[in-house]
Amino acid sequence: CIFKFYQLTSNLPMSAFPKQTASHILCCLCGVSIKFNAAAMCDGCLASQVDITEGIPKEHFLLWCKQCLRINRPPWVFADFESRELLAICLRTLPGLSKVKLLDANFIWTEPHSKRVKVRLDVQKEALGVQLKQTFVVEYVLKNQFCPDCHEENADMNSTATVQVRQHVDHK
C-alpha cells in the first residue's frame, strides 16, 4: 500500500525503490526482525519455547552384574566405565533417540561408587521449519542383577526339587 503510494506520487523511476526479496516480520515474543517462518518466532525464542527432547527419558537404567562387572545389552558384555562400548550400549538402550538426529555424545564424570553414569547428548531436530539444537544430560542408574553364569556359580549349594503332598481324608 505504501509502495503504491510512493509509486503514484513520486516522479522517480521504479528502479529507485528497493525490491523486497523476502518478507520480514517481528518475532512475537521479543520483537526482533526475522524472516517469516511458520512459528513467527526467532530462533532463540523458538528454542526456549519448544522442547525437541520430549519423549526421551532423562533417567534410564542399565542392568549390570556386580560379580563379573558385565552389562546386560543383551547379551551380557563387558564394558569399562567411560568406554566407547559403554557409550554405544547407553545410546542403544535409550528409547526415543531415533526421533532426533544425534550430533554428539560424551560422558560426564561421576564417582565410580555412585552407580550413576551421566551422558551429555547434543541433538538436532527440525521444528516448525527451523533447525533446533539442544543439549541435555541423561543419567543412567546401574541396577544389580546376577548374569546367568554368576547365578549358576552362586547357586551350587541350592537344589531345586518339586514335592507333592497328598492327604487321604473322608471329608473334603
DSSP file with accessible surface (Angstrom, degrees, kcal/mol):
  #  RESIDUE AA STRUCTURE BP1 BP2  ACC     N-H-->O    O-->H-N    N-H-->O    O-->H-N    TCO  KAPPA ALPHA  PHI   PSI    X-CA   Y-CA   Z-CA
    1    1 A C     >        0   0  143      0, 0.0     4,-1.7     0, 0.0     5,-0.1   0.000 360.0 360.0 360.0 -49.0    0.0    0.0    0.0
    2    2 A I  H  >  +     0   0  120      2,-0.2     4,-2.4     1,-0.2     5,-0.2   0.890 360.0  56.3 -66.7 -36.8    2.8    2.5    0.9
    3    3 A F  H  > S+     0   0   95      1,-0.2     4,-2.0     2,-0.2    -1,-0.2   0.917 108.2  46.5 -62.1 -42.9    4.8    1.2   -2.0
    4    4 A K  H  > S+     0   0  142      2,-0.2     4,-2.4     1,-0.2    -1,-0.2   0.863 108.7  56.5 -67.6 -34.6    2.0    2.1   -4.4
    5    5 A F  H  X S+     0   0  126     -4,-1.7     4,-2.2     1,-0.2     5,-0.2   0.937 109.8  44.4 -62.2 -44.9    1.6    5.5   -2.8
    6    6 A Y  H  X S+     0   0  122     -4,-2.4     4,-1.9     1,-0.2     6,-0.2   0.879 112.0  54.2 -65.5 -35.2    5.2    6.3   -3.5
    7    7 A Q  H  < S+     0   0   89     -4,-2.0    -2,-0.2    -5,-0.2    -1,-0.2   0.911 113.6  40.5 -66.4 -40.0    4.9    5.0   -7.0
    8    8 A L  H  < S+     0   0  149     -4,-2.4    -1,-0.2     1,-0.2    -2,-0.2   0.847 122.9  38.0 -77.5 -35.6    1.9    7.2   -7.8
    9    9 A T  H  < S+     0   0   82     -4,-2.2     2,-0.3    -5,-0.2    -2,-0.2   0.663 102.8  78.8 -93.3 -15.7    3.1   10.3   -6.0
   10   10 A S     <  -     0   0   33     -4,-1.9    -4,-0.0    -5,-0.2     0, 0.0  -0.660  62.0-151.1 -97.9 150.4    6.8   10.2   -6.9
   11   11 A N        +     0   0  169     -2,-0.3    -1,-0.1     2,-0.0    -4,-0.1   0.328  64.9 112.2 -95.0   5.1    8.4   11.2  -10.1
   12   12 A L  S    S-     0   0  106     -6,-0.2    -2,-0.1     1,-0.1     5,-0.0  -0.479  74.2-107.9 -78.1 150.2   11.3    8.7   -9.5
   13   13 A P    >   -     0   0   83      0, 0.0     3,-1.5     0, 0.0     4,-0.3  -0.313  30.8-107.8 -71.4 163.8   11.6    5.6  -11.7
   14   14 A M  G >  S+     0   0   91      1,-0.3     3,-1.3     2,-0.2    -2,-0.1   0.790 114.8  67.6 -63.2 -28.1   10.7    2.2  -10.3
   15   15 A S  G 3  S+     0   0  106      1,-0.3    -1,-0.3     3,-0.0     4,-0.1   0.713  88.7  66.6 -68.9 -15.3   14.4    1.2  -10.2
   16   16 A A  G <  S+     0   0   59     -3,-1.5    -1,-0.3     2,-0.1    -2,-0.2   0.716  88.2  79.6 -77.7 -19.0   15.0    3.8   -7.5
   17   17 A F  S <  S-     0   0   33     -3,-1.3     2,-0.1    -4,-0.3   -14,-0.0  -0.686  89.9-110.6 -91.5 140.5   12.8    1.8   -5.0
   18   18 A P        -     0   0  115      0, 0.0     2,-0.4     0, 0.0    -2,-0.1  -0.441  28.9-128.2 -69.3 140.8   14.2   -1.2   -3.1
   19   19 A K        -     0   0  187     -2,-0.1     2,-0.6    -4,-0.1    -4,-0.0  -0.747  16.2-128.4 -90.0 137.1   12.8   -4.5   -4.1
   20   20 A Q        +     0   0  157     -2,-0.4     3,-0.1     1,-0.2    -1,-0.0  -0.757  29.7 174.8 -87.1 120.0   11.5   -6.7   -1.4
   21   21 A T        +     0   0  138     -2,-0.6     2,-0.4     1,-0.3    -1,-0.2   0.812  67.1  14.9 -96.1 -36.5   13.1  -10.2   -1.7
   22   22 A A  S    S-     0   0   31     13,-0.0    -1,-0.3     2,-0.0     2,-0.3  -0.999  82.4-110.5-139.3 143.8   11.8  -11.9    1.4
   23   23 A S        -     0   0   65     -2,-0.4    13,-2.0    -3,-0.1     2,-0.4  -0.546  32.1-158.2 -77.4 132.5    9.1  -11.0    3.8
   24   24 A H  E     +A   35   0A 102     -2,-0.3     2,-0.3    11,-0.2    11,-0.2  -0.907  13.4 175.6-111.1 140.7   10.3   -9.9    7.2
   25   25 A I  E     -A   34   0A  50      9,-2.9     9,-3.4    -2,-0.4     2,-0.4  -0.833  32.8-101.2-132.5 172.4    8.2   -9.9   10.4
   26   26 A L  E     -A   33   0A 117     -2,-0.3     7,-0.2     7,-0.2     2,-0.1  -0.786  41.4-104.9 -96.5 141.7    8.7   -9.2   14.0
   27   27 A C     >  -     0   0    5      5,-2.3     4,-1.1    -2,-0.4    14,-0.2  -0.409  24.9-134.6 -62.4 136.4    9.2  -12.0   16.5
   28   28 A C  T  4 S+     0   0   84     12,-2.2    -1,-0.1     1,-0.2    13,-0.1   0.687  99.0  36.1 -71.9 -16.0    6.0  -12.4   18.5
   29   29 A L  T  4 S+     0   0   96     11,-0.2    -1,-0.2     3,-0.1    12,-0.1   0.846 133.5  14.7-101.9 -47.0    7.9  -12.7   21.8
   30   30 A C  T  4 S-     0   0   68      2,-0.1    -2,-0.1    12,-0.0    11,-0.1   0.619  91.0-124.2-109.8 -14.9   11.0  -10.4   21.6
   31   31 A G     <  +     0   0   40     -4,-1.1     2,-0.2     1,-0.3    -3,-0.1   0.606  53.8 150.6  85.7  13.2   10.2   -8.2   18.6
   32   32 A V        -     0   0   80     -6,-0.1    -5,-2.3     1,-0.1     2,-0.4  -0.527  53.8-108.7 -78.0 142.9   13.3   -8.8   16.6
   33   33 A S  E     +A   26   0A  77     -7,-0.2     2,-0.3    -2,-0.2    -7,-0.2  -0.586  52.4 163.8 -73.9 124.9   13.0   -8.5   12.8
   34   34 A I  E     -A   25   0A  23     -9,-3.4    -9,-2.9    -2,-0.4     2,-0.2  -0.893  43.6 -92.4-136.5 162.9   13.2  -12.0   11.3
   35   35 A K  E     -A   24   0A 142     -2,-0.3   -11,-0.2   -11,-0.2     5,-0.1  -0.548  61.5 -88.1 -71.6 148.6   12.4  -13.7    8.0
   36   36 A F        +     0   0  128    -13,-2.0     2,-0.3    -2,-0.2    -1,-0.1  -0.287  56.1 165.8 -62.4 134.1    8.9  -15.2    8.0
   37   37 A N    >   -     0   0   26     -3,-0.1     3,-0.7    93,-0.0    92,-0.1  -0.912  50.3 -99.7-139.1 171.7    8.5  -18.7    9.4
   38   38 A A  T 3  S+     0   0   81     90,-0.5    91,-0.1    -2,-0.3    90,-0.1   0.794 121.2  47.5 -65.5 -28.5    5.5  -20.8   10.5
   39   39 A A  T 3  S-     0   0   18     89,-0.5    -1,-0.2     2,-0.2   -11,-0.1   0.670  95.4-138.8 -86.4 -17.7    6.1  -20.1   14.2
   40   40 A A    <   +     0   0   31     -3,-0.7   -12,-2.2     1,-0.2     2,-0.3   0.845  66.3 114.1  59.3  34.0    6.6  -16.3   13.8
   41   41 A M        -     0   0   32    -14,-0.2    -1,-0.2   -13,-0.1    -2,-0.2  -0.965  69.6-113.4-131.3 152.0    9.4  -16.6   16.3
   42   42 A C     >  -     0   0   21     -2,-0.3     4,-2.6    -3,-0.1     5,-0.2  -0.297  40.5-100.5 -74.7 169.0   13.1  -16.0   16.1
   43   43 A D  H  > S+     0   0  104      1,-0.2     4,-2.3     2,-0.2     5,-0.2   0.882 121.0  50.7 -61.2 -40.2   15.5  -19.0   16.6
   44   44 A G  H  > S+     0   0   54      2,-0.2     4,-1.6     1,-0.2    -1,-0.2   0.923 113.2  43.6 -65.1 -45.5   16.3  -18.1   20.2
   45   45 A C  H  > S+     0   0   19      2,-0.2     4,-1.5     1,-0.2    -2,-0.2   0.889 113.5  52.1 -67.9 -38.5   12.7  -17.7   21.3
   46   46 A L  H  X S+     0   0    0     -4,-2.6     4,-2.5     1,-0.2    -2,-0.2   0.912 108.6  50.7 -64.5 -40.6   11.7  -20.9   19.4
   47   47 A A  H  < S+     0   0   47     -4,-2.3    -1,-0.2     1,-0.2    -2,-0.2   0.855 111.4  48.5 -65.6 -33.0   14.4  -22.9   21.1
   48   48 A S  H  < S+     0   0   85     -4,-1.6    -1,-0.2    -5,-0.2    -2,-0.2   0.762 117.9  40.3 -77.4 -23.5   13.3  -21.6   24.5
   49   49 A Q  H  < S+     0   0  124     -4,-1.5     2,-0.5    -3,-0.2    -2,-0.2   0.771 108.4  61.5 -95.3 -29.0    9.6  -22.5   23.8
   50   50 A V     <  -     0   0   45     -4,-2.5     2,-0.7    -5,-0.2    -1,-0.1  -0.867  64.6-154.8-108.6 129.0    9.9  -25.9   22.0
   51   51 A D    >   -     0   0   71     -2,-0.5     3,-0.9     1,-0.1    -3,-0.1  -0.884  10.3-177.8-102.0 107.4   11.5  -28.9   23.7
   52   52 A I  T 3  S+     0   0    7     -2,-0.7    -1,-0.1     1,-0.2    72,-0.1   0.597  78.0  67.0 -80.9  -9.1   12.8  -31.2   21.0
   53   53 A T  T >   +     0   0    2      2,-0.1     3,-2.0    70,-0.1    -1,-0.2   0.299  68.7 131.8 -92.6  10.6   13.9  -33.8   23.6
   54   54 A E  T <   +     0   0  154     -3,-0.9     0, 0.0     1,-0.3     0, 0.0  -0.415  69.7  28.8 -64.0 132.6   10.3  -34.6   24.5
   55   55 A G  T 3  S+     0   0   51      1,-0.3    -1,-0.3    -2,-0.1    42,-0.1   0.320  95.7 104.3  96.9  -8.0    9.8  -38.4   24.6
   56   56 A I  S <  S-     0   0    7     -3,-2.0    -1,-0.3    40,-0.1    40,-0.1  -0.931  74.1-126.4-104.7 120.1   13.4  -39.1   25.5
   57   57 A P        -     0   0   41      0, 0.0     3,-0.1     0, 0.0    -3,-0.0  -0.373   7.3-151.2 -68.1 144.1   13.8  -40.0   29.2
   58   58 A K  S    S+     0   0   89      1,-0.2    81,-2.4    80,-0.1     2,-0.4   0.540  86.1  42.6 -89.3  -9.8   16.3  -38.0   31.2
   59   59 A E  E     +b  139   0B 123     79,-0.2     2,-0.3    81,-0.0    81,-0.2  -0.995  68.3 159.9-138.5 132.6   16.9  -41.0   33.5
   60   60 A H  E     -b  140   0B  41     79,-2.3    81,-2.6    -2,-0.4     2,-0.3  -0.861  26.7-125.0-141.5 172.8   17.3  -44.6   32.5
   61   61 A F  E     -b  141   0B  93     -2,-0.3     2,-0.4    79,-0.3    81,-0.2  -0.904   8.4-158.2-127.9 155.6   18.7  -47.8   33.9
   62   62 A L  E     -b  142   0B   4     79,-2.6    81,-3.1    -2,-0.3     2,-0.5  -0.994  19.4-133.0-127.9 136.6   21.3  -50.4   33.0
   63   63 A L  E     +b  143   0B  41      9,-0.4     9,-2.9    -2,-0.4     2,-0.3  -0.789  32.7 174.3 -88.7 128.7   21.4  -53.9   34.4
   64   64 A W  E     -bC 144  71B  28     79,-2.6    81,-1.9    -2,-0.5     2,-0.6  -0.987  33.3-120.6-138.4 147.7   24.9  -55.0   35.5
   65   65 A C     >  -     0   0    0      5,-2.8     4,-1.6    -2,-0.3     5,-0.3  -0.768  16.1-155.8 -87.2 122.1   26.3  -58.0   37.2
   66   66 A K  T  4 S+     0   0  128     -2,-0.6    -1,-0.1     1,-0.2    80,-0.1   0.781  88.9  49.0 -70.3 -25.8   28.1  -56.9   40.4
   67   67 A Q  T  4 S+     0   0   83      1,-0.1    -1,-0.2     3,-0.1    79,-0.1   0.952 125.7  20.4 -82.8 -50.6   30.3  -60.0   40.5
   68   68 A C  T  4 S-     0   0   42      2,-0.1    -2,-0.2    79,-0.0    -1,-0.1   0.476  96.9-128.2-100.5  -2.5   31.8  -60.1   36.9
   69   69 A L     <  +     0   0   83     -4,-1.6    10,-0.6     1,-0.2     2,-0.3   0.803  56.8 144.8  61.6  34.8   31.1  -56.4   36.1
   70   70 A R  E     - D   0  78B  56     -5,-0.3    -5,-2.8     8,-0.2     2,-0.4  -0.708  42.0-135.3 -99.7 156.6   29.3  -57.2   32.8
   71   71 A I  E     -CD  64  77B   6      6,-3.4     6,-2.8    -2,-0.3     2,-0.8  -0.895  17.7-118.8-114.6 139.5   26.4  -55.2   31.5
   72   72 A N  E     + D   0  76B  40     -9,-2.9    -9,-0.4    -2,-0.4     4,-0.2  -0.652  50.6 146.1 -80.7 113.1   23.2  -56.6   30.0
   73   73 A R  S    S-     0   0  103      2,-1.7    -1,-0.2    -2,-0.8     3,-0.1   0.858  86.3 -75.9 -93.0 -32.5   23.0  -55.4   26.4
   74   74 A P  S    S+     0   0  103      0, 0.0     2,-0.2     0, 0.0    -2,-0.1   0.808 130.3  44.6 -73.6 156.3   21.6  -58.3   25.8
   75   75 A P  S    S-     0   0   89      0, 0.0    -2,-1.7     0, 0.0     2,-0.4   0.528 108.5 -99.7 -75.2-179.3   23.7  -60.5   25.8
   76   76 A W  E     +D   72   0B  39     -4,-0.2     2,-0.3    -2,-0.2    -4,-0.2  -0.562  52.5 175.7 -73.7 122.2   25.9  -59.8   28.8
   77   77 A V  E     -D   71   0B  38     -6,-2.8    -6,-3.4    -2,-0.4     2,-0.5  -0.923  31.7-115.0-129.0 154.6   29.0  -58.0   27.6
   78   78 A F  E     +D   70   0B 116     -2,-0.3     2,-0.3    -8,-0.2    -8,-0.2  -0.765  38.1 167.6 -90.2 130.5   32.0  -56.5   29.4
   79   79 A A        -     0   0   10    -10,-0.6     3,-0.1    -2,-0.5     2,-0.0  -0.964  28.0-133.1-144.8 124.3   32.4  -52.7   29.1
   80   80 A D    >   -     0   0   97     -2,-0.3     3,-1.2     1,-0.1     6,-0.4  -0.332  40.8 -87.8 -68.5 157.3   34.7  -50.4   31.1
   81   81 A F  T 3  S+     0   0  104      1,-0.3    -1,-0.1     5,-0.1     3,-0.1  -0.428 112.4  10.4 -66.7 139.5   33.3  -47.2   32.6
   82   82 A E  T 3  S+     0   0   98      1,-0.2    -1,-0.3    -2,-0.1     2,-0.2   0.831  99.5 136.0  58.0  38.3   33.6  -44.3   30.2
   83   83 A S  S <> S-     0   0   19     -3,-1.2     4,-2.1     1,-0.1    -1,-0.2  -0.657  70.0-112.0-106.2 167.8   34.5  -46.5   27.2
   84   84 A R  H  > S+     0   0  217     -2,-0.2     4,-2.3     1,-0.2     5,-0.2   0.863 117.6  55.8 -65.7 -35.1   33.2  -46.5   23.7
   85   85 A E  H  > S+     0   0  114      2,-0.2     4,-2.2     1,-0.2    -1,-0.2   0.918 108.2  46.9 -64.6 -43.4   31.4  -49.8   24.3
   86   86 A L  H  > S+     0   0    1     -6,-0.4     4,-2.7     2,-0.2    -2,-0.2   0.903 111.2  51.8 -66.4 -38.6   29.5  -48.5   27.3
   87   87 A L  H  X S+     0   0   33     -4,-2.1     4,-2.5     1,-0.2     5,-0.2   0.918 109.6  50.0 -63.6 -40.5   28.5  -45.3   25.3
   88   88 A A  H  X S+     0   0   36     -4,-2.3     4,-2.1     2,-0.2    -1,-0.2   0.908 111.5  48.4 -64.1 -40.3   27.2  -47.5   22.5
   89   89 A I  H  X S+     0   0    5     -4,-2.2     4,-2.0     2,-0.2    -2,-0.2   0.928 111.3  50.5 -65.3 -43.1   25.2  -49.6   24.9
   90   90 A C  H  X S+     0   0    0     -4,-2.7     4,-0.7     1,-0.2    -2,-0.2   0.923 113.6  44.1 -61.2 -44.5   23.8  -46.5   26.6
   91   91 A L  H  < S+     0   0   37     -4,-2.5     3,-0.4     1,-0.2    -1,-0.2   0.849 112.4  53.0 -70.6 -33.1   22.7  -44.9   23.3
   92   92 A R  H  < S+     0   0  151     -4,-2.1    -1,-0.2    -5,-0.2    -2,-0.2   0.841 110.7  46.1 -70.5 -33.2   21.3  -48.2   22.0
   93   93 A T  H  < S+     0   0   40     -4,-2.0    -1,-0.2    -5,-0.2    -2,-0.2   0.555  86.7 102.4 -88.9  -7.0   19.1  -48.7   25.1
   94   94 A L    ><  -     0   0    8     -4,-0.7     3,-1.0    -3,-0.4     2,-0.1  -0.658  67.1-141.1 -81.9 115.1   17.7  -45.2   25.2
   95   95 A P  T 3  S+     0   0   69      0, 0.0    -2,-0.1     0, 0.0    -1,-0.0  -0.428  79.4  26.7 -74.7 148.9   14.2  -45.1   23.8
   96   96 A G  T >  S+     0   0   18    -40,-0.1     3,-1.0    -2,-0.1     4,-0.2   0.404  82.4 113.1  86.7  -3.8   13.0  -42.2   21.7
   97   97 A L  G X   +     0   0   21     -3,-1.0     3,-1.1     1,-0.2     5,-0.1   0.741  65.1  68.8 -75.0 -18.0   16.5  -41.3   20.5
   98   98 A S  G 3  S+     0   0  118      1,-0.2    -1,-0.2     3,-0.1     4,-0.0   0.653  86.5  68.8 -74.5 -12.1   15.6  -42.3   16.9
   99   99 A K  G <  S+     0   0  137     -3,-1.0     2,-0.3     2,-0.0    -1,-0.2   0.637 103.3  44.7 -79.6 -15.5   13.2  -39.3   16.7
  100  100 A V  S <  S-     0   0   16     -3,-1.1     2,-0.6    -4,-0.2    25,-0.2  -0.827  88.9-107.2-124.7 164.9   16.1  -36.8   16.7
  101  101 A K  E     -E  124   0B 132     23,-2.8    23,-2.3    -2,-0.3     2,-0.5  -0.837  32.4-137.0 -94.7 123.3   19.5  -36.5   15.0
  102  102 A L  E     +E  123   0B  66     -2,-0.6    21,-0.2    21,-0.2     3,-0.1  -0.683  27.8 171.7 -84.0 121.5   22.3  -37.2   17.4
  103  103 A L  E     -     0   0B  75     19,-3.2     2,-0.3    -2,-0.5    20,-0.2   0.847  63.9  -5.0 -95.0 -43.9   25.2  -34.8   16.9
  104  104 A D  E     -E  122   0B  76     18,-1.5    18,-2.9     2,-0.0    -1,-0.4  -0.994  53.3-173.7-153.9 148.6   27.5  -35.6   19.9
  105  105 A A  E     +E  121   0B  16     -2,-0.3     2,-0.3    16,-0.2    16,-0.2  -0.980  16.5 155.0-146.0 131.7   27.6  -37.8   22.9
  106  106 A N  E     -E  120   0B  54     14,-1.8    14,-3.3    -2,-0.3     2,-0.2  -0.983  38.7 -98.3-152.7 162.5   30.1  -37.9   25.7
  107  107 A F  E     -E  119   0B  40     -2,-0.3     2,-0.5    12,-0.2    12,-0.2  -0.499  19.6-145.6 -82.9 149.2   30.4  -38.9   29.4
  108  108 A I  E     -E  118   0B  45     10,-2.6    10,-0.7    -2,-0.2   -26,-0.1  -0.963  36.5-107.4-108.0 131.3   30.2  -36.5   32.4
  109  109 A W        +     0   0  159     -2,-0.5     2,-0.3     8,-0.1     8,-0.1  -0.324  45.4 170.5 -66.2 133.3   32.5  -37.7   35.1
  110  110 A T        -     0   0   27      6,-0.1     5,-0.1    -2,-0.1    -3,-0.0  -0.923  44.5 -82.5-132.3 163.5   30.8  -39.2   38.2
  111  111 A E    >   -     0   0   91     -2,-0.3     3,-1.4     1,-0.1     5,-0.5  -0.423  36.8-132.5 -64.5 136.4   32.2  -41.1   41.2
  112  112 A P  G >  S+     0   0   91      0, 0.0     3,-0.8     0, 0.0    -1,-0.1   0.838 104.5  52.1 -62.5 -31.9   32.7  -44.8   40.4
  113  113 A H  G 3  S+     0   0  150      1,-0.2    -2,-0.1     2,-0.1     0, 0.0   0.510  89.3  81.0 -83.5  -1.3   31.0  -46.0   43.5
  114  114 A S  G <  S-     0   0   44     -3,-1.4    -1,-0.2     2,-0.2     3,-0.1   0.616  90.6-134.9 -80.5 -12.2   27.8  -43.9   42.9
  115  115 A K    <   +     0   0   65     -3,-0.8    27,-2.1    -4,-0.3     2,-0.4   0.852  66.0 120.3  57.7  36.7   26.3  -46.4   40.4
  116  116 A R  E     - F   0 141B  95     -5,-0.5     2,-0.4    25,-0.2    -1,-0.2  -0.991  44.4-169.2-129.9 140.2   25.5  -43.5   38.1
  117  117 A V  E     - F   0 140B   6     23,-2.5    23,-3.7    -2,-0.4     2,-0.5  -0.992  10.9-161.1-127.9 120.9   26.6  -42.9   34.5
  118  118 A K  E     -EF 108 139B  72    -10,-0.7   -10,-2.6    -2,-0.4     2,-0.4  -0.899   5.6-170.9-108.0 133.0   25.9  -39.5   33.1
  119  119 A V  E     -EF 107 138B   0     19,-2.6    19,-2.8    -2,-0.5     2,-0.5  -0.983  13.7-146.5-124.5 128.0   25.9  -38.9   29.3
  120  120 A R  E     -EF 106 137B  98    -14,-3.3   -14,-1.8    -2,-0.4     2,-0.4  -0.838  20.4-165.9 -93.6 125.6   25.7  -35.4   27.7
  121  121 A L  E     -EF 105 136B   0     15,-2.9    15,-2.1    -2,-0.5     2,-0.5  -0.926  14.4-160.3-116.4 135.2   23.8  -35.6   24.4
  122  122 A D  E     +EF 104 135B  40    -18,-2.9   -19,-3.2    -2,-0.4   -18,-1.5  -0.974  24.4 177.3-109.6 119.4   23.7  -32.9   21.6
  123  123 A V  E     -EF 102 134B   0     11,-2.7    11,-2.4    -2,-0.5     2,-0.4  -0.839  17.2-156.1-124.3 160.9   20.7  -33.5   19.4
  124  124 A Q  E     +EF 101 133B  31    -23,-2.3   -23,-2.8    -2,-0.3     2,-0.3  -0.992  16.9 163.3-137.4 142.2   19.1  -31.7   16.4
  125  125 A K  E     - F   0 132B  81      7,-2.2     7,-3.0    -2,-0.4     2,-0.5  -0.985  36.8-115.7-156.2 148.4   15.6  -31.7   15.1
  126  126 A E  E     + F   0 131B 118     -2,-0.3     2,-0.4     5,-0.2     5,-0.2  -0.768  33.8 178.9 -88.9 127.4   13.5  -29.5   12.7
  127  127 A A  E >   - F   0 130B  15      3,-2.8     3,-1.5    -2,-0.5   -88,-0.1  -0.982  68.1 -17.1-132.5 119.9   10.6  -27.9   14.4
  128  128 A L  T 3  S-     0   0   96     -2,-0.4   -89,-0.5     1,-0.3   -90,-0.5   0.859 128.6 -50.7  55.6  38.9    8.2  -25.6   12.6
  129  129 A G  T 3  S+     0   0   57      1,-0.2     2,-0.4   -92,-0.1    -1,-0.3   0.529 118.6 104.0  83.6   4.9   10.7  -25.1    9.7
  130  130 A V  E <  S- F   0 127B  16     -3,-1.5    -3,-2.8   -87,-0.0     2,-0.6  -0.972  71.1-125.8-122.8 133.8   13.7  -24.2   11.9
  131  131 A Q  E     - F   0 126B 101     -2,-0.4     2,-0.4    -5,-0.2    -5,-0.2  -0.688  32.1-165.5 -77.5 119.3   16.6  -26.5   12.8
  132  132 A L  E     - F   0 125B   9     -7,-3.0    -7,-2.2    -2,-0.6     2,-0.4  -0.889   8.8-161.0-110.3 139.7   16.9  -26.6   16.5
  133  133 A K  E     + F   0 124B 150     -2,-0.4     2,-0.3    -9,-0.2    -9,-0.2  -0.950  13.8 177.4-116.4 139.8   19.9  -27.9   18.5
  134  134 A Q  E     - F   0 123B  56    -11,-2.4   -11,-2.7    -2,-0.4     2,-0.4  -0.999  18.0-151.6-144.7 144.6   19.6  -28.8   22.2
  135  135 A T  E     + F   0 122B  82     -2,-0.3     2,-0.3   -13,-0.2   -13,-0.2  -0.952  25.8 158.7-115.6 133.4   22.0  -30.3   24.8
  136  136 A F  E     - F   0 121B  18    -15,-2.1   -15,-2.9    -2,-0.4     2,-0.4  -0.957  33.3-119.6-149.6 165.7   20.7  -32.4   27.7
  137  137 A V  E     - F   0 120B  61     -2,-0.3     2,-0.5   -17,-0.2   -17,-0.2  -0.921  15.0-160.6-113.9 132.7   22.0  -34.9   30.2
  138  138 A V  E     - F   0 119B   0    -19,-2.8   -19,-2.6    -2,-0.4     2,-0.6  -0.955  10.8-151.8-110.2 129.3   20.8  -38.5   30.6
  139  139 A E  E     -bF  59 118B  47    -81,-2.4   -79,-2.3    -2,-0.5     2,-0.5  -0.903   6.1-158.2-105.4 121.7   21.5  -40.2   33.9
  140  140 A Y  E     -bF  60 117B   1    -23,-3.7   -23,-2.5    -2,-0.6     2,-0.5  -0.857   4.7-152.1 -99.5 130.1   21.9  -44.0   33.8
  141  141 A V  E     -bF  61 116B  23    -81,-2.6   -79,-2.6    -2,-0.5     2,-0.7  -0.885  13.5-135.1-102.0 128.7   21.4  -45.9   37.1
  142  142 A L  E     -b   62   0B   8    -27,-2.1     2,-0.4    -2,-0.5   -79,-0.2  -0.760  21.0-162.8 -86.3 117.6   23.2  -49.2   37.4
  143  143 A K  E     -b   63   0B 106    -81,-3.1   -79,-2.6    -2,-0.7     2,-0.3  -0.866  19.3-120.1-102.8 135.8   20.9  -51.8   38.8
  144  144 A N  E     +b   64   0B  74     -2,-0.4     2,-0.3   -81,-0.2   -79,-0.2  -0.533  43.8 151.9 -75.7 133.6   22.4  -55.0   40.3
  145  145 A Q        -     0   0   92    -81,-1.9     2,-0.2    -2,-0.3    -2,-0.0  -0.881  43.0-118.1-159.4 129.4   21.4  -58.3   38.7
  146  146 A F        -     0   0   95     -2,-0.3   -81,-0.1   -81,-0.2   -83,-0.0  -0.470  27.7-128.7 -67.5 136.9   23.3  -61.5   38.5
  147  147 A C     >  -     0   0    0     -2,-0.2     4,-2.4     1,-0.1     5,-0.2  -0.403  31.7-102.5 -74.4 162.5   24.1  -62.7   35.0
  148  148 A P  H  > S+     0   0   72      0, 0.0     4,-2.2     0, 0.0     5,-0.2   0.880 121.1  53.3 -58.1 -36.3   23.1  -66.3   34.3
  149  149 A D  H  > S+     0   0   95      1,-0.2     4,-1.9     2,-0.2     5,-0.1   0.943 113.0  41.3 -64.8 -48.0   26.8  -67.5   34.6
  150  150 A C  H  > S+     0   0    7      2,-0.2     4,-2.3     1,-0.2    -1,-0.2   0.841 112.0  56.8 -69.2 -31.9   27.3  -65.9   38.0
  151  151 A H  H  X S+     0   0  116     -4,-2.4     4,-1.2     2,-0.2    -2,-0.2   0.923 108.6  46.0 -65.9 -42.2   23.8  -67.1   39.2
  152  152 A E  H  < S+     0   0  132     -4,-2.2    -2,-0.2    -5,-0.2    -1,-0.2   0.895 112.0  52.4 -64.9 -39.5   24.7  -70.7   38.4
  153  153 A E  H >< S+     0   0  116     -4,-1.9     3,-0.7     1,-0.2    -2,-0.2   0.899 114.3  41.2 -64.5 -39.7   28.0  -70.3   40.1
  154  154 A N  H 3< S+     0   0   76     -4,-2.3     3,-0.4     1,-0.2    -1,-0.2   0.647 108.1  62.1 -83.4 -13.4   26.5  -68.9   43.3
  155  155 A A  T ><  +     0   0   30     -4,-1.2     3,-0.7     1,-0.2    -1,-0.2   0.199  68.2 106.1 -98.7  17.4   23.5  -71.4   43.3
  156  156 A D  T <  S+     0   0  127     -3,-0.7    -1,-0.2     1,-0.2    -2,-0.1   0.853  79.0  52.3 -64.6 -33.8   25.7  -74.6   43.6
  157  157 A M  T 3  S+     0   0  174     -3,-0.4     2,-0.3     2,-0.0    -1,-0.2   0.677  99.2  77.7 -77.3 -17.1   24.6  -75.0   47.2
  158  158 A N    <   -     0   0  124     -3,-0.7     2,-0.4    -4,-0.1    -3,-0.0  -0.708  65.7-157.8 -94.4 145.4   20.9  -74.8   46.4
  159  159 A S        -     0   0  114     -2,-0.3     2,-0.5     2,-0.0    -2,-0.0  -0.905  10.1-136.4-120.6 153.5   19.0  -77.6   44.9
  160  160 A T        +     0   0  147     -2,-0.4     2,-0.3     2,-0.0    -2,-0.0  -0.917  32.6 159.8-110.8 129.3   15.8  -77.5   43.0
  161  161 A A        -     0   0   83     -2,-0.5     2,-0.5     2,-0.0    -2,-0.0  -0.989  31.5-140.7-147.3 154.7   13.1  -80.0   43.7
  162  162 A T        -     0   0  138     -2,-0.3     2,-0.4     2,-0.0    -2,-0.0  -0.977  22.2-171.0-118.0 129.3    9.3  -80.4   43.2
  163  163 A V        -     0   0  118     -2,-0.5     2,-0.5     2,-0.0    -2,-0.0  -0.961  10.5-159.1-125.1 136.1    7.3  -82.0   46.0
  164  164 A Q        -     0   0  143     -2,-0.4     2,-0.5     2,-0.0    -2,-0.0  -0.960   7.3-160.4-111.2 131.3    3.7  -83.2   46.0
  165  165 A V        -     0   0  135     -2,-0.5     2,-0.4     2,-0.0    -2,-0.0  -0.955  12.0-175.9-112.3 124.3    1.9  -83.6   49.4
  166  166 A R        -     0   0  190     -2,-0.5     2,-0.4     2,-0.0    -2,-0.0  -0.942   7.1-168.2-122.3 145.4   -1.2  -85.7   49.4
  167  167 A Q        -     0   0  159     -2,-0.4     2,-0.7     2,-0.1    -2,-0.0  -0.998  11.9-149.0-134.3 134.0   -3.6  -86.4   52.2
  168  168 A H        +     0   0  181     -2,-0.4     2,-0.3     2,-0.0     3,-0.0  -0.901  34.5 150.4-106.2 110.2   -6.3  -89.1   52.3
  169  169 A V        -     0   0   68     -2,-0.7    -2,-0.1     2,-0.2     0, 0.0  -0.933  50.3-126.0-134.1 162.2   -9.3  -88.0   54.5
  170  170 A D  S    S+     0   0  175     -2,-0.3     2,-0.2     2,-0.0    -1,-0.1   0.853  92.7  60.8 -77.4 -34.8  -13.0  -88.7   54.4
  171  171 A H              0   0  141      1,-0.1    -2,-0.2    -3,-0.0     0, 0.0  -0.582 360.0 360.0 -93.6 160.2  -14.1  -85.1   54.4
  172  172 A K              0   0  248     -2,-0.2    -1,-0.1     0, 0.0    -2,-0.0   0.557 360.0 360.0 -86.5 360.0  -13.2  -82.6   51.6
